[in-house]
Amino acid sequence: MPGHPALTRILRQHIEDEGLKPGDLLFQGENGGILAGSVIRRAWRSARRAVLPPHLFESPTGKRVYDNRHTRLTKWLNDGVPPAQVAEWAGNSVPVLLATYARCVEGQLPDLKRRLEAAGDLPDLPDAD
C-alpha cells in the first residue's frame, strides 16, 4: 500500500541498512521470527503517548495500528481517488471496499456538480418565458 513519502524513505533506508532481501521480515522478533502482537501494541501505545496530547491519547483516535489503514483509505476516497484504485492499493475488491467505506465518503458532491457543469454533461433547462 502506498505510504507517506517521508515514511517510505525511512523504511527504504532501514531495508538498505539491514541488507534485507525480498521475503525477509521488515522488523523481526528476538529470535528472528515475527514480532508478537503484544510487542507491536506496546510500541504503538508508547509512540502515541509520546506525540499526542493527553485528550487525544485517551480518545479512540488511532488506538490500534490498524486504525491508520481505515483512516488512509477513507481519506483517499474523500480526496476523490477512484474506488478501483483504492481497492487495488488496499488489496481489497471494490465491493468489499465500498461495503466498508461508502458511508465514510462525504463532501464531494459540490465538486462533482462543478465538474459535471464544466463538462457540459448537465442538461440545459428550458427558458422560462
C-alpha positions as CSV (number, residue, x, y, z in Angstrom):
1,M,0.0,0.0,0.0
2,P,1.4,3.4,-0.8
3,G,2.6,5.3,2.2
4,H,3.7,8.8,3.1
5,P,6.9,9.7,1.2
6,A,8.8,10.5,4.5
7,L,7.9,7.1,5.9
8,T,8.8,5.4,2.7
9,R,12.3,7.0,2.8
10,I,12.8,5.8,6.4
11,L,11.6,2.2,5.6
12,R,13.8,2.1,2.4
13,Q,16.8,3.2,4.5
14,H,16.0,0.5,7.1
15,I,15.9,-2.1,4.4
16,E,19.2,-1.0,2.9
17,D,20.9,-0.7,6.3
18,E,19.7,-4.2,7.3
19,G,20.5,-5.7,3.9
20,L,17.0,-7.1,3.6
21,K,16.0,-9.2,0.6
22,P,12.5,-10.0,-0.8
23,G,10.7,-12.2,1.7
24,D,12.7,-11.0,4.7
25,L,10.8,-9.6,7.7
26,L,11.0,-5.8,7.9
27,F,11.0,-6.0,11.7
28,Q,12.0,-9.2,13.4
29,G,11.3,-10.6,16.9
30,E,14.0,-11.6,19.3
31,N,14.7,-14.9,17.6
32,G,14.4,-13.6,14.0
33,G,10.7,-14.5,13.8
34,I,7.5,-12.5,13.6
35,L,7.1,-9.8,16.2
36,A,4.5,-10.7,18.9
37,G,1.3,-8.7,18.7
38,S,1.8,-7.6,22.3
39,V,5.2,-6.0,21.4
40,I,3.6,-4.1,18.5
41,R,0.7,-2.9,20.7
42,R,3.1,-1.7,23.4
43,A,5.3,0.1,20.9
44,W,2.3,1.8,19.3
45,R,0.9,2.8,22.7
46,S,4.3,4.4,23.7
47,A,4.5,6.2,20.3
48,R,1.0,7.6,20.7
49,R,1.7,8.7,24.3
50,A,4.9,10.5,23.1
51,V,3.3,12.5,20.3
52,L,-0.4,13.1,21.3
53,P,-1.8,15.5,23.8
54,P,-3.5,13.6,26.7
55,H,-7.1,14.2,25.4
56,L,-6.2,12.6,22.1
57,F,-4.2,9.8,23.6
58,E,-7.2,8.8,25.7
59,S,-9.6,9.0,22.8
60,P,-10.1,6.2,20.2
61,T,-8.1,8.2,17.6
62,G,-5.5,5.8,16.2
63,K,-5.9,3.5,19.2
64,R,-5.0,0.4,17.1
65,V,-2.3,0.3,14.5
66,Y,-5.0,-1.0,12.1
67,D,-6.9,2.3,12.6
68,N,-4.3,4.0,10.4
69,R,-5.4,1.8,7.4
70,H,-9.0,2.8,7.9
71,T,-8.0,6.5,8.1
72,R,-5.8,6.3,5.0
73,L,-8.5,4.5,2.9
74,T,-11.2,6.9,4.0
75,K,-9.0,9.9,3.2
76,W,-8.2,8.6,-0.3
77,L,-11.9,8.1,-1.1
78,N,-12.8,11.5,0.3
79,D,-10.0,13.1,-1.8
80,G,-11.6,11.6,-4.9
81,V,-9.2,8.7,-5.6
82,P,-11.2,6.3,-7.7
83,P,-12.5,3.3,-5.6
84,A,-11.0,0.8,-8.0
85,Q,-7.5,2.3,-7.4
86,V,-8.0,2.5,-3.6
87,A,-9.2,-1.1,-3.6
88,E,-6.1,-2.2,-5.5
89,W,-3.8,-0.4,-3.1
90,A,-5.6,-1.9,-0.2
91,G,-5.7,-5.4,-1.5
92,N,-9.5,-5.5,-1.5
93,S,-12.2,-5.8,-4.1
94,V,-14.2,-2.7,-4.9
95,P,-17.4,-4.3,-3.4
96,V,-15.6,-5.0,-0.1
97,L,-14.1,-1.5,-0.1
98,L,-17.4,0.2,-0.7
99,A,-19.3,-2.0,1.7
100,T,-17.0,-0.8,4.4
101,Y,-16.2,2.8,3.4
102,A,-19.1,4.1,1.3
103,R,-20.8,5.7,4.3
104,C,-17.5,7.5,5.2
105,V,-17.3,9.4,1.9
106,E,-18.5,12.9,2.2
107,G,-18.1,16.4,0.9
108,Q,-17.6,15.5,-2.8
109,L,-21.0,16.5,-4.2
110,P,-20.3,20.2,-4.8
111,D,-17.0,19.4,-6.6
112,L,-18.8,16.7,-8.7
113,K,-21.5,19.1,-9.7
114,R,-18.9,21.7,-10.7
115,R,-17.1,19.1,-12.8
116,L,-20.3,18.0,-14.5
117,E,-21.4,21.5,-15.2
118,A,-17.9,22.4,-16.6
119,A,-18.0,19.4,-18.9
120,G,-21.5,20.3,-20.1
121,D,-22.9,17.0,-19.0
122,L,-25.9,18.5,-17.2
123,P,-29.0,19.2,-19.5
124,D,-29.8,22.8,-20.2
125,L,-33.0,24.0,-18.5
126,P,-35.7,25.2,-20.8
127,D,-36.1,29.0,-21.0
128,A,-38.8,30.3,-18.6
129,D,-40.8,32.9,-20.7
